[in-house]
Amino acid sequence: MVGIDDVLNKLTTVIDPDLKKDIVSMGMIKDLELNSGNLKFTLELTTPACPFNEEIEQDVRKAIDQLDGIDNFDMKVTAKVTEGRSVSQDEFLKDVKNVIAVASGKGGVGKSTVALNLSLALAKTGAKVGLLDADIYGPSIPLMLGMKGTEMDVEMDQEKRKLVPPEYEGIKVVSFGFFAQTEHQAAIYRGPIISGIVKQFLVDTLWTDLDYLIVDLPPGTGDIPLTLAQTIPITGILVVTTPQEVASSVASKAIGMFDKLNVPMLGVVENMSYFECSKCNEKHYIFGKGGAEKISEKHNMPLLGTIPLNSGIMAGSDLGKPVMITQPDSPSAEAFTVAAKNIAAQCSIQHYKMKEEAEAEAKWDGLSPEERQKILDEFTLEELSTQVLPEHEEEDEVEMQNKTWAELKHEIQVAIIQHLFGKPKVQTTPTTS
């Protein structure tokens, strides 16, 4: 007679394609009941935007079908977004599970258009989304959403005045453009004032109960990205580029800055990737080909989406009617949906990376210097030469075994985590949603 242990053992054969772990160890099986051959449980995915939700559900049903003694099977599929950042260490945004900063090395790559449509794509999956237009010098989100002239309300929250973000199609929106007195008013401020404005938008806004807060950064590596990275824990950075060499090479500089700040990189999206002719159905690579792919390979980060060049995207932005709303079934909207689901998957991956780091820290700090030395002795020659002991200095190894986890260099922490849990695989990009 089949039992609960038999069911759970069978379900351990179902592997999440993104996280490379079985659904039982990840706690995705909830409220399991088995009575006289009647099986019932809830499959709780890590995000409603999971790119493999149908595949996982089918694999679960196939696994249960292989069990003898199950007469009736009732499965409910839900989703609960996981926290991809250290919310406990964030005194300002405790109700925001993930903060995704959208960056680019240079202007003109369509970063704001991508950030906006990704926000709408995530919201369409059922996720709770906020969008912060942090480009103080050139706020374009109000125009692109048809929200010019919108005013923000203020209300008291725990004896402090807070901004209340207006909503558009279910997403909460904040932009400096809401505060400009005239359409042509320029933001002529020095760096410290700009940083103060961004910080106020982060900490003095009612960002309540959000799964994802998308932050549209200004291009480049100036004060605003630094302020964001130093104010709150970030889930990761999404880099937007175009296929051109000039755009992808500058994007690498932005990636280098965030690497120095130890901010995770979620991946890269290539905008204006190609133009598909409606008459011949051929793809024409007007701005070249492979820019984002080069970034992906160079920095070992996933290519999360390729957005086609489409006049509808441009016209929709100018008219305040985003393509995700006006043409939800178009190839452009499908491309944004694919990218959004891949980004959500990367946030889930960050959640489990954080868990692994916490486990590695607890294990390392609980070991004696001699036990730590045993771990260091187990490193492969490649690990020793590329990450742990680049200069092969014995005194470095002696120092390491006497250091706590917090005292170790970030590169060494990464090497230890990879040694304990395996090297993470770069996610490939699904071609359809």
C-alpha positions in Angstrom: 0.0 0.0 0.0 1.4 3.4 -1.0 2.3 5.8 1.8 3.2 9.4 2.3 7.0 8.6 2.3 6.5 6.8 -1.1 4.8 9.9 -2.5 7.6 12.2 -1.3 10.3 9.9 -2.5 8.8 9.9 -5.9 8.4 13.7 -6.0 12.1 14.1 -5.2 12.7 13.0 -8.8 11.1 16.2 -10.0 13.8 18.8 -10.5 13.2 22.6 -10.9 15.0 23.4 -14.2 16.2 26.8 -12.9 17.3 26.0 -9.4 18.6 22.5 -10.1 17.0 21.1 -6.9 14.2 18.7 -6.3 10.8 20.2 -5.4 10.6 18.4 -2.0 13.9 19.7 -0.6 12.8 23.2 -1.6 9.6 22.9 0.3 7.4 23.3 -2.7 5.0 20.5 -1.6 2.4 21.8 0.9 -0.6 20.3 2.8 0.0 16.8 1.6 -2.9 14.4 2.5 -3.2 10.7 1.6 -6.3 8.8 2.6 -7.3 5.4 1.1 -5.7 6.1 -2.2 -6.9 9.7 -2.4 -3.9 12.1 -2.7 -4.1 15.8 -2.3 -1.4 18.5 -2.0 -0.5 22.0 -3.0 2.5 22.7 -5.4 3.8 26.1 -4.3 6.1 27.6 -7.0 8.8 30.2 -6.1 7.1 32.9 -8.3 3.9 33.3 -10.3 6.3 34.3 -13.2 8.1 31.0 -13.2 9.2 30.2 -16.8 8.8 26.5 -16.2 5.6 26.4 -14.2 3.8 24.2 -16.8 6.8 21.9 -17.2 7.1 21.4 -13.4 3.3 20.7 -13.1 3.5 18.1 -15.9 6.5 16.4 -14.3 4.7 16.2 -11.0 1.6 14.6 -12.5 3.8 12.1 -14.5 5.6 11.2 -11.2 2.3 10.6 -9.4 1.0 8.5 -12.3 3.9 6.1 -11.8 2.8 5.3 -8.3 0.5 2.3 -7.7 -2.4 2.7 -5.3 -3.3 6.3 -6.1 -7.0 6.3 -7.2 -7.7 10.1 -7.1 -5.2 12.9 -7.3 -6.0 16.6 -6.6 -3.2 19.1 -6.9 -3.6 22.9 -6.3 -0.9 25.1 -7.9 0.0 28.3 -6.2 3.0 30.6 -6.0 4.8 32.5 -3.3 7.6 34.8 -4.3 10.8 34.2 -2.4 13.0 36.9 -1.0 16.1 37.3 -3.2 17.8 39.8 -0.8 18.5 40.3 2.9 15.2 41.8 3.9 16.1 41.4 7.6 19.1 43.8 7.1 16.9 46.4 5.4 15.5 48.8 7.8 13.6 50.8 5.1 12.0 48.3 2.7 10.9 45.3 4.8 7.8 44.8 2.7 9.7 44.5 -0.6 10.9 40.9 -1.4 13.1 41.8 -4.4 14.7 45.0 -5.6 15.8 44.8 -9.3 17.9 47.7 -10.6 17.8 48.2 -14.4 21.1 49.7 -15.6 23.0 50.5 -18.8 26.4 51.8 -19.6 25.1 54.5 -21.9 21.9 56.2 -22.9 19.8 55.5 -25.9 19.5 51.7 -25.5 15.8 51.8 -24.4 16.5 51.0 -20.8 13.4 52.8 -19.5 11.2 51.2 -22.1 12.5 47.8 -21.0 12.1 48.5 -17.3 8.5 49.7 -17.8 7.4 46.8 -20.0 9.1 44.2 -17.7 7.2 45.7 -14.8 3.9 45.3 -16.6 4.8 41.8 -17.7 5.6 40.7 -14.1 2.3 42.3 -12.9 0.4 40.3 -15.6 1.6 37.1 -14.0 0.0 38.1 -10.7 3.1 39.4 -9.0 2.9 42.6 -6.9 5.1 45.2 -8.6 6.5 48.7 -8.0 8.4 50.9 -10.5 10.8 53.6 -9.3 12.0 56.0 -12.0 15.4 56.9 -10.5 16.6 58.9 -13.5 16.2 62.3 -11.8 17.8 64.2 -14.7 15.6 62.7 -17.4 12.5 61.1 -15.9 10.6 59.5 -18.7 8.2 57.0 -17.0 5.3 59.5 -16.6 5.3 60.2 -20.3 5.5 56.6 -21.2 2.6 55.7 -19.0 0.4 58.6 -19.9 0.7 59.9 -16.3 1.9 63.5 -17.0 0.4 65.8 -14.4 -0.2 63.0 -11.9 0.3 64.2 -8.3 1.4 62.0 -5.4 -0.5 61.9 -2.1 1.1 62.0 1.3 -0.2 60.2 4.4 1.0 59.5 7.9 2.7 56.1 8.6 4.0 55.4 12.1 4.1 59.2 12.8 6.0 59.9 9.6 4.8 61.5 6.4 5.1 59.0 3.5 4.6 59.4 -0.3 1.7 57.2 -1.7 2.7 56.0 -5.1 -0.1 56.2 -7.8 -0.9 53.0 -9.6 -1.1 52.1 -13.3 -2.3 48.7 -14.4 -1.6 47.3 -11.0 1.9 48.6 -10.6 2.9 51.3 -8.1 4.9 54.1 -9.7 7.1 56.9 -8.4 9.0 59.4 -10.5 10.7 62.8 -10.1 8.6 63.7 -13.2 5.5 63.9 -10.9 7.1 66.8 -9.1 8.3 68.9 -12.0 6.3 72.2 -12.1 6.5 72.4 -15.9 7.2 70.0 -18.7 10.5 71.7 -19.5 11.7 72.1 -15.9 15.3 70.7 -15.6 16.7 69.0 -12.5 19.8 71.2 -12.0 21.2 69.6 -8.8 24.6 68.5 -7.6 25.3 64.9 -6.7 24.5 65.0 -3.0 21.1 66.5 -3.6 20.3 63.9 -6.3 21.4 61.1 -4.0 19.1 62.6 -1.3 16.1 62.6 -3.6 16.7 59.0 -4.6 17.1 57.9 -1.0 13.9 59.7 -0.1 12.0 57.9 -2.9 13.3 54.6 -1.5 12.7 55.1 2.3 9.9 57.7 2.4 7.5 56.0 0.1 4.8 53.5 1.0 6.3 50.5 -0.9 4.1 48.0 0.8 3.7 44.3 0.1 5.7 44.1 -3.1 7.2 41.0 -4.7 9.4 43.1 -7.1 10.5 46.7 -7.0 12.0 47.7 -10.4 14.4 50.6 -10.2 15.1 52.4 -13.5 18.6 53.8 -13.0 20.1 56.6 -15.1 22.7 55.4 -17.6 26.3 55.3 -16.5 28.1 54.8 -13.2 27.3 58.0 -11.2 25.9 58.9 -7.8 22.5 57.3 -8.2 23.6 53.7 -8.7 26.1 54.2 -5.8 23.3 55.6 -3.5 21.0 52.6 -4.3 23.7 50.0 -3.6 24.7 51.7 -0.4 21.2 52.4 1.0 19.4 49.0 0.7 20.2 45.4 -0.1 19.6 44.7 -3.8 18.5 41.4 -5.3 20.5 42.1 -8.4 21.3 44.2 -11.5 19.7 43.8 -14.9 21.9 45.2 -17.7 20.2 46.5 -20.8 22.2 46.8 -24.0 21.9 46.8 -27.8 23.7 44.6 -30.2 26.3 47.3 -31.1 29.9 46.9 -29.9 29.9 50.5 -28.6 26.9 49.8 -26.3 28.1 46.4 -25.1 31.6 47.6 -24.3 30.3 50.5 -22.2 27.8 48.2 -20.5 30.8 46.1 -19.3 32.0 49.2 -17.4 28.7 49.4 -15.5 29.0 45.7 -14.7 32.5 46.3 -13.3 31.2 49.0 -11.0 28.5 46.7 -9.5 31.0 43.9 -9.2 33.2 46.1 -7.0 30.2 46.9 -4.8 29.5 43.1 -4.5 26.0 43.5 -6.0 24.8 40.4 -7.8 24.2 40.5 -11.5 20.9 38.9 -12.6 21.7 39.0 -16.3 21.5 41.0 -19.5 18.6 41.9 -21.9 19.4 42.9 -25.5 17.0 45.6 -26.7 16.5 46.4 -30.4 18.0 43.0 -31.1 16.6 42.5 -34.6 13.8 43.6 -36.9 11.4 41.0 -38.2 9.9 42.0 -41.6 6.1 41.5 -41.7 6.3 40.7 -45.4 9.1 38.2 -45.7 9.2 37.1 -42.0 13.0 37.3 -42.0 15.0 38.8 -39.1 17.2 41.7 -40.0 20.0 42.6 -37.6 20.1 46.4 -38.2 22.4 47.2 -35.3 24.6 44.2 -35.6 24.4 40.9 -33.8 25.6 39.3 -30.6 26.4 42.2 -28.3 24.5 40.8 -25.3 25.8 37.3 -26.0 29.3 38.6 -25.7 28.5 40.3 -22.4 26.9 37.0 -21.2 30.0 35.0 -22.0 32.5 37.6 -20.8 30.9 38.1 -17.4 29.4 34.6 -16.9 25.9 35.9 -16.6 22.7 34.7 -18.3 21.2 36.3 -21.4 17.6 36.7 -20.2 15.9 38.1 -23.3 16.1 39.6 -26.7 13.6 42.4 -27.5 12.9 43.0 -31.2 13.0 46.5 -32.9 9.3 47.4 -33.3 7.7 50.7 -34.2 4.8 49.8 -31.9 7.1 49.9 -28.9 8.3 53.4 -29.8 4.8 54.8 -30.6 3.3 53.3 -27.5 6.0 54.9 -25.3 5.4 58.3 -26.9 1.6 58.1 -26.6 1.6 56.7 -23.0 0.3 53.3 -24.1 2.9 50.6 -23.5 3.0 47.6 -25.9 2.3 45.2 -23.0 -1.1 46.8 -22.6 -2.1 47.8 -26.2 -0.7 44.7 -28.0 -0.4 41.9 -25.3 -0.3 39.2 -28.0 2.4 40.8 -30.2 5.9 39.3 -30.6 7.2 42.3 -28.7 5.0 41.7 -25.7 5.9 38.0 -25.8 9.6 38.9 -25.8 9.1 41.1 -22.7 7.1 38.3 -21.0 9.9 35.8 -21.7 12.5 38.2 -20.2 10.3 39.0 -17.2 9.9 35.3 -16.4 13.6 34.7 -16.7 14.3 37.7 -14.4 11.8 36.3 -11.8 13.6 33.0 -12.0 17.0 34.6 -11.3 15.5 36.3 -8.2 14.5 32.8 -7.0 18.0 31.6 -7.7 19.4 34.5 -5.6 17.2 33.3 -2.7 18.7 29.9 -2.7 22.2 31.3 -3.2 21.6 33.3 0.0 20.6 30.2 1.8 23.7 28.4 0.7 25.9 31.3 1.8 24.2 31.3 5.2 24.8 27.6 5.6 28.4 28.0 4.4 29.0 30.8 6.9 27.5 28.8 9.8 29.6 25.7 8.9 32.8 27.7 8.5 32.5 29.7 11.7 31.7 26.5 13.6 34.9 24.7 12.5 38.2 24.7 14.2 41.3 26.1 12.3 42.3 22.5 11.7 38.9 21.5 10.3 39.0 24.6 8.1 42.4 23.6 6.8 40.9 20.2 5.7 38.4 22.1 3.5 41.1 24.2 2.0 43.2 21.1 1.3 40.3 19.7 -0.7 40.2 22.5 -3.2 41.2 21.6 -6.7 44.3 23.1 -8.3 42.0 25.2 -10.5 40.2 26.6 -7.5 43.4 27.4 -5.8 44.9 29.1 -8.8 41.9 31.1 -9.9 40.1 32.1 -6.7 41.5 31.0 -3.4 45.3 31.4 -3.6 46.1 33.3 -6.8 49.7 33.9 -5.7 50.2 30.5 -4.0 51.4 32.1 -0.8 51.3 29.7 2.1 50.9 32.4 4.7 47.6 33.4 3.0 46.3 29.9 3.6 47.4 30.0 7.2 45.6 33.3 7.7 42.5 32.0 6.1 42.0 29.1 8.5 42.1 31.6 11.4 39.6 34.0 9.9 35.8 34.1 10.5 33.5 34.0 7.5 33.0 37.8 7.6 36.7 38.3 7.5 37.3 36.3 4.3 37.5 38.0 1.0 34.4 37.8 -1.2 36.2 35.7 -3.8 37.2 33.2 -1.2 33.7 33.0 0.1 32.4 32.3 -3.4 35.0 29.6 -3.9 34.1 27.8 -0.6 30.3 28.0 -1.5 31.0 26.5 -4.9 33.2 23.8 -3.3 30.5 22.9 -0.8 27.4 23.1 -3.1 28.7 22.9 -6.6 29.3 25.6 -9.2 26.1 27.3 -10.3 25.1 26.9 -13.9 24.3 29.9 -16.1 20.7 29.8 -17.1 19.9 29.5 -20.8 17.1 31.7 -22.2 13.9 30.0 -23.2 12.8 31.1 -26.7 9.1 31.2 -25.9 7.0 32.2 -22.9 
